[in-house]
Amino acid sequence: MQTEELSKWRSDTRAFWDTDSAFDAKYGRILLSPEMEAAPNEAALDAEWDRRTVEDVKMLLRGIPIAPEWTCVEIGCGIGRLLKPIALRCRKVIGIDISERMVGFAGDFLAAVDNAEVHLNDGTSLSMIADESVDWVYSHLAFQHITAYEVVDCYLAEIARVLKPGGYCRIQNWHEAPIPFVERVKNIARACLGREHYHGPRRWEWKPGRNVRFGGVTYHPKDWKRALADHGLRVVSLELGAGHDYWMWTTSRR
């Protein structure tokens, strides 16, 4: 990726995640859902936050034999929503985020969690983590917002670097939606012209009259397995539609 393109991606991403308050971070960015929008007060929001967190931790731990001596890393940790419960199960958790505001909010949210630390990064690297020092790297609701394949590739290289041999990686991202027939025909022409393929919109109905679209990159499962393998990450399991029709959950090992 060219330096200018990477710089724009970083600035756009930070502008989106740098919210004015922890409340906006929690309920305006990290967890968005019709249930959240329908919540009548903050107590109801907190209850939905807790319910979703329990569900998401179960999803994260599926197939992961987490142990008390482990060091775990979360990419795109936000204010530390998942770091806090994971910290109860291991020796140390390290959160990484591109947003300076989120890192600041995480410091408050995790103030009582002695085995948690959070670092600001450049959006592509885990430079603050030593080689082969981590037992598990995970990410949820972060890769789906990455809009450049090059950024994902950088992260996969870094994950492979910091994982111990045999270490685990579990990532949630988008798999490709069915591409309309007309667009499939156009893709043949695009390939002949050397242009990028159309991957289909990531759009669904949030509630009547309102559509929602997330613009992160998508992968066909075969291409995603190949991308992981290129960095020495062997796929153990791949689940489509777990938690959402367009989600792809992958567990791999170094």
C-alpha positions in Angstrom: 0.0 0.0 0.0 1.3 3.5 -0.9 2.2 5.7 2.1 -0.4 8.3 1.1 -3.2 5.7 0.9 -2.2 4.2 4.2 -2.1 7.6 5.8 -5.6 8.4 4.6 -6.9 5.0 5.8 -5.5 5.7 9.3 -6.9 9.2 9.5 -10.3 8.2 8.3 -10.4 5.2 10.7 -9.3 7.2 13.7 -11.8 9.9 12.9 -14.6 7.4 13.0 -13.5 5.7 16.3 -12.3 8.8 18.2 -15.6 9.5 19.9 -16.3 12.4 22.4 -17.2 10.2 25.3 -17.1 6.6 26.6 -20.9 6.5 26.3 -20.7 7.3 22.6 -17.9 4.8 22.2 -19.9 2.0 23.8 -23.3 2.6 22.3 -22.6 4.7 19.2 -19.7 2.6 17.8 -18.8 -0.6 19.6 -22.2 -2.2 19.9 -24.9 -1.2 17.4 -28.2 -3.1 17.0 -31.9 -2.6 16.8 -32.1 -3.7 20.5 -29.7 -1.0 21.5 -31.7 1.6 19.5 -34.9 0.5 21.2 -33.5 0.6 24.7 -35.6 3.1 26.8 -32.8 4.1 29.2 -29.1 3.6 30.1 -29.9 0.7 32.5 -31.5 -1.1 29.5 -28.4 -0.3 27.4 -26.1 -1.7 30.1 -28.2 -4.9 30.3 -28.0 -5.4 26.5 -24.3 -4.6 26.6 -23.8 -7.3 29.3 -25.9 -9.8 27.4 -24.1 -9.3 24.2 -20.7 -9.5 25.9 -21.5 -12.9 27.4 -22.6 -14.2 24.0 -19.5 -12.8 22.3 -17.1 -14.3 24.8 -18.7 -17.7 24.3 -18.3 -17.3 20.5 -14.6 -16.2 21.0 -13.8 -19.2 23.2 -15.3 -21.8 20.8 -12.5 -24.3 20.2 -10.0 -22.3 22.2 -8.4 -24.2 25.2 -7.6 -21.0 27.1 -5.3 -21.7 30.1 -4.4 -19.6 33.2 -0.8 -19.2 32.1 -1.7 -17.8 28.6 -0.9 -14.3 27.2 -3.7 -13.2 25.0 -3.9 -10.3 22.5 -7.0 -8.5 21.1 -6.8 -6.5 17.9 -9.3 -3.7 17.8 -10.1 -3.8 21.6 -12.0 -0.6 21.8 -12.7 0.3 25.5 -11.8 -3.2 26.6 -15.3 -4.8 26.5 -13.9 -8.3 25.8 -10.5 -7.9 27.5 -12.2 -7.7 30.9 -13.8 -11.1 30.9 -10.9 -12.7 29.0 -8.5 -11.4 31.7 -10.3 -13.6 34.3 -9.2 -16.7 32.4 -5.5 -16.0 31.7 -2.3 -14.6 33.0 -2.2 -11.4 30.8 -4.3 -9.7 28.2 -3.0 -7.0 25.8 -5.4 -4.8 23.9 -4.4 -3.0 20.6 -6.4 -0.2 19.1 -5.9 2.5 16.4 -8.0 5.1 18.3 -6.3 7.2 20.9 -9.7 8.0 22.5 -10.6 4.3 22.7 -7.3 3.5 24.4 -8.0 6.3 26.9 -11.5 5.0 27.6 -10.0 1.5 28.0 -7.7 2.8 30.7 -10.7 3.8 32.8 -12.8 0.8 31.9 -9.9 -1.6 32.9 -8.6 0.3 35.8 -9.3 -2.5 38.3 -7.9 -5.3 36.0 -4.3 -5.7 37.0 -3.4 -8.2 34.2 -4.6 -6.0 31.3 -2.8 -3.4 29.3 -3.8 -1.5 26.2 -1.6 0.1 23.5 -2.2 2.5 20.6 -1.0 1.2 17.3 -0.6 2.4 13.7 -3.5 0.3 12.4 -1.3 -2.4 10.9 1.3 -3.6 13.4 1.8 -5.2 16.8 5.3 -3.7 17.2 4.9 -3.4 21.0 4.7 -7.2 21.3 7.8 -9.5 21.2 8.2 -12.4 18.8 6.7 -15.7 19.8 5.4 -14.4 23.1 1.6 -14.8 22.7 -0.6 -17.9 23.1 -3.8 -16.5 21.5 -4.6 -13.5 19.2 -8.3 -12.8 18.7 -10.4 -10.1 17.0 -14.2 -9.5 17.0 -16.0 -6.6 15.2 -12.8 -5.1 14.0 -11.6 -6.8 10.8 -15.1 -6.2 9.3 -14.3 -2.5 9.3 -10.9 -2.8 7.6 -11.3 -1.5 4.1 -7.9 -2.5 2.6 -6.7 -6.0 1.9 -3.1 -4.8 2.5 -4.0 -3.8 6.1 -5.4 -7.3 6.7 -2.2 -8.9 5.2 0.0 -6.8 7.5 -2.0 -7.9 10.6 -1.8 -11.6 9.5 2.0 -11.3 9.2 2.2 -9.7 12.7 -0.1 -12.3 14.2 2.2 -15.0 12.9 5.2 -13.2 14.3 4.0 -12.8 17.8 2.3 -16.2 18.2 4.2 -19.0 19.9 4.5 -22.2 17.8 1.2 -23.9 18.2 -0.5 -20.7 19.3 -4.1 -19.9 18.4 -5.7 -17.2 16.3 -9.4 -16.6 16.1 -10.8 -13.9 13.9 -14.3 -12.7 12.8 -14.6 -11.0 9.4 -16.8 -10.9 6.4 -17.3 -13.7 3.9 -18.4 -12.9 0.4 -22.1 -12.5 -0.2 -23.6 -14.1 -3.4 -22.7 -11.9 -6.3 -25.5 -11.1 -8.8 -25.3 -12.8 -12.2 -24.8 -9.5 -14.0 -21.9 -8.6 -11.7 -20.4 -12.0 -12.2 -20.4 -11.3 -16.0 -18.9 -7.9 -15.4 -16.1 -9.5 -13.3 -15.0 -11.5 -16.4 -14.6 -8.2 -18.2 -12.9 -6.6 -15.2 -10.4 -9.5 -15.1 -9.6 -9.0 -18.8 -9.0 -5.3 -18.1 -6.9 -5.9 -15.1 -9.4 -4.2 -12.8 -10.4 -5.2 -9.2 -13.4 -7.5 -8.9 -16.7 -6.5 -7.5 -17.2 -8.3 -4.2 -20.9 -7.4 -3.5 -22.3 -5.0 -1.0 -22.4 -5.8 2.7 -25.9 -4.4 3.3 -29.0 -5.6 5.2 -32.2 -4.2 6.6 -31.6 -2.9 10.2 -35.3 -2.1 10.7 -38.1 -1.1 8.3 -37.0 1.7 6.1 -33.4 1.7 7.2 -30.5 -0.2 5.5 -27.1 -0.5 7.1 -23.9 -1.0 5.2 -20.4 -1.9 6.5 -17.6 -1.3 4.1 -14.9 -3.8 5.2 -13.2 -6.1 2.8 -14.7 -9.5 2.1 -13.1 -12.9 1.4 -14.2 -16.1 -0.2 -13.5 -18.8 2.4 -10.9 -20.4 0.0 -9.1 -17.1 -0.4 -9.2 -16.5 3.3 -7.7 -19.9 4.1 -5.0 -19.2 1.5 -4.2 -15.8 3.0 -3.8 -17.4 6.5 -1.7 -20.2 5.1 0.6 -17.7 3.3 1.6 -16.5 6.8 2.0 -20.0 8.3 -1.4 -20.0 10.0 -3.1 -23.4 9.6 -6.9 -23.3 9.7 -8.5 -25.6 12.3 -12.1 -24.5 11.8 -14.1 -22.1 9.7 -17.7 -21.2 10.4 -20.0 -19.3 8.1 -23.0 -17.4 9.5 -22.2 -17.9 13.2 -23.8 -14.8 14.9 -24.6 -13.1 11.6 -25.4 -14.2 8.0 -22.3 -12.6 6.6 -19.8 -13.4 9.4 -17.0 -15.8 9.0 -15.3 -17.1 12.2 -11.9 -18.8 11.7 -9.7 -20.5 14.2 -6.1 -21.1 13.1 -2.8 -22.2 14.6 0.8 -21.2 14.0 
